[in-house]
Amino acid sequence: MFGRSRTSVVTARTPGELDAMEEAGRIVGRALVAAREAAVPGATTADLDSLVDQLIRDAGAVPSFKGYEGFPGSICSSVNEVVVHGIPGPTTVLQEGDLVSVDCGAVLDGWHGDSAWTFGVGELDPQVALLNQATREVLAEGILAMTPGSRLTDVSHALETATRRAEQRLGVTLGIVDGFGGHGIGREMHEWPFLANEGKPGKGPRLQEGSVLAVEPMLVLGGETDTRTLTDDWTVVTVDGSPSSHWEHTVAVTADGPRVLTVRPTD
């Protein structure tokens, strides 16, 4: 999925290319805001998918998830124990207290943006709300590690240590989902390298000004747990039914600090 490379640095994009990626990313951000506003009790994940698909196309872009390796939706809609890659459908009806992750991408003029946002339908259980708060904060800390000269696993380590700090600060037990993580992005939605959400620092290719990664922590409530993929070959769920949260931004390394390319009007 992520391709291969023997280079010692993550590919740099020009300032103009970063601007183009941000245009795609802004469309994704607006789509996620619209999805959150539409995620009310009684709505289906198919409703969210149709809304996002239309918004992206009306903006002159193409939903990058639709048809990707056969995926049937324009969003991944992952509810409660679904970690990632949930397929939107008319039978998944949202209820008060659900934790919903919407992940979507758009390609505009050949450049990709990719972002995920997890939110509650109405009021969340307090422990689930803490899980979601922690995941959001972990993403923010991981992004801060994207500086010129850092190595790839410096970001992984920042995500891991931020998770453990969040556990202590918020008084909640968290698990890092094994085997999933972020990735390079640009002309393709998934590019080299794969970015793990935990690991020792100081390894992997170096980041340089213009390097772009999709940073996406995925955490579960209650500690480490196994996951399994359903028979649709896409939907990944926690085996024990633990709720999961997933936050993602497409981020560029710059001399002035990390630049989020998938900005949202609000979060």
N, C-alpha and C positions, 0 to 999 in steps of 0.2 A: 504493500500500500504506500509506503513512504519512499520507495526508490532507494538507490544506493549511491554513495559518494565516497571517494577517498580523500577529499579535500580536508584541510585542517581548520578551515573556517566556514561558518555558515554564510551562504551567498548574501552579498550586499545588493540592495536595491538603490537606485538613484533617487534623489529628492522628488523628481517628477513621477517616478514609479510609485513612491510612497504616497504621494498625493492621489494618484489613480486608485491605489488600494484603499485609501481612506474614503474615496467616493463610494466604492462598493461597500465598505464597512458601514458607512452612514445609512445606507439603505437597509442593511441587516439590523442596525440599531433601531431604526424606525419600525421595522417589522416586528421586532421583539416587544417593543412598547405596545404596539397594536394588539399583539397576541396576549399580553398580560391584561390589557384592558378588557379583552373579550373573554377571558378565562373566569367565567362566573358559574355558579351552580346551575346545572342543566345544560350547559354548553358541552359539545363533544370535541374531542381532539381533531376530528375531521373538520369541524367548523374553524378551528384555529389554523389548520393546514390550508384551507381554501382562502382564508383571509390573508395569510402571509404570502401565498403564491400570487394572489392578485396584486398585492401591494408591491412586491418585487418586480413583477412584470410591468405594472403601471409606471414604475420608475425607470424603465428602459433596461433593466437587468434581467438575468435568468436565474431561477432558483438552482443552486449548484447541487443540492441534495437529490432533486428529482431525477430518478433513473440512474443515480450513481451506483455502479456495481449492482444494479437491479433494485435499488431502494425505491419504494413506491410513493413516498411522500416528499413534500417540499420542506417539511420540518421533521425533526425527531421530537416526539412528545413523550416524555418519560415521567410517569406518575407514581409517586410514593416509592415502592420497592423496585421500580424500574430504574436502573442506573443510567443507561444510555441506549440509543438506537430504537426507542419505542416507535412503533408504526402508528401514525394517526388513523383513527377510524370512527365510524358513526356509533359503535357500541361502547366506546370509552367515554362515559358521561361523567363530567367533573362534579364533585360534591364538595360541600363546605368542609374545610380542613384538609383538603388534598394538597400535597406538595407536588408542584408541576415544574419540570424542566423543559424548556423549549430551546432547541438547538437549531440554528438555520444558517445557511450560507447564500451568498449571491455572487454572481460573476458579472462584471461590467467592463466592457472593452478589454476582455481577456484577463482581468485581474480579480482575484477572489478575496472575499471577506467572510469570516466565520466566527460566530459568537454564540454563547449559550447563557441563559438566564433562568434561574430557579426562583419560584415565588409561590406563595400560598393562595389558595382559593378561599377567601375569607380569613378567619382567624385560625392560625396553626396551633397544634399542641405545643406547649412551651419548650419541651425538649427538641422537638422538630424545628422550631424556630431558631433555637440555639445552633443546631446543626447547620442550618442555612446561613445564619450569620457568620459562623466559623468559616464556611467554604468561601463566602464572599471575601472575608478578611485574608484568607490564605491566598486567594488569587491576587489581591492587592500587594501582598508581600512578595509573592513570586515575581510579579511584574517589576518590582523595584530592583531585583537582582539582574535585570537585563541591561547591562552596562558594557561599553566597549572594552574588550579584552577579557571579559568573563568567559568561563568555559560553560558548556551546555549543562553539566551536572551541578554547577553552582546554582542554577535556577531550580533544578530538582531538589537540591538540598535545602534551598530557601523555602520551597513549598512544604517539605517534610517538617522542618523545624518550626515553621509557622503553624502547622497542624498541631504539633505537640504543645506549643505555647497557648494555642487557642483552647486546648483541652484544660489546661491549668487555669487559664483566666476565666473561662466560662463555666467550668465545672461540669463538662460533658465528655463522654468517652466517644472517640471517633476512630474510624478505620479508613485507611487509604486503599482505594480499590486497586487491586493488583492487575497488572497487565494492560492498563489503559493510561493514556496521557495525551500530551500535546504533540505538535508537529510543525515542521516548516510549512510555509504557505506562500503562494505567489501566483504564477501562471497556472498552477494546479492547486486543487484544494488541499491535498495531502502531499507534502514534499518532505524529503530528507531534511533534518534528522528527526527521529522520534524523541520526544521529551518526556521522560518518566516523571512521575509526581513524588518520587522519593529517591534518595541515593546519596552516596558520598560526593563531596565537592571535588573540583579540580580535574575532572575528566571530560573527554569528548572534545569536539571542535570548539574553537573560540568564536565568540560573537564579535562582530565588528559593526561600525556605524553602517546602518542600512540593513542589517540582518533582521529578519522577521520570523516570529514564531507565534503559533496559536498556543496560548498557555491555558490549560484547563484542568484544574483540580477536581477530583470526584471523591467525595467523602460519604461514609455511611455512619449511621448512629449506632452506638453500642460496641464499637471496636471492630477488629478485623473479622471479616466474614468472607465466605466463598461466594462466587457468582456462577450463574449458568446462563446459557443462551437457549431461548425457547425454540420450538420447532419451526418458527418462521425464519430461522437462521439470522435474525437481526436483534431481537429484543433481549437485552441483558438484564437479569434480575438478581437480587440478593437471594441466596438460598433460604435464609432464615426469615425473609420478609422484612428486614430492616429498611427503613426509608433512606433514600440517597439524595444527595445534592450535587449539582454540577454547574460550575460557573466557568465561562471562557471569554477571553478577548484575543483578538489579533493585535500583536504588539511589535513595534519596530524599535530597534536600538538606535539612539541618536546621541550626539555629543552633549545635548541639553537634557538628557534623561529619557526614560522610556516614553514612547509615543503610542498611545492607544489608537488603533485605526478603526475600531468598531464602536465608536462613541454612540451613546444613546442620549436622547433628549432628557431622560431621567432614569435613575435606577433606585 
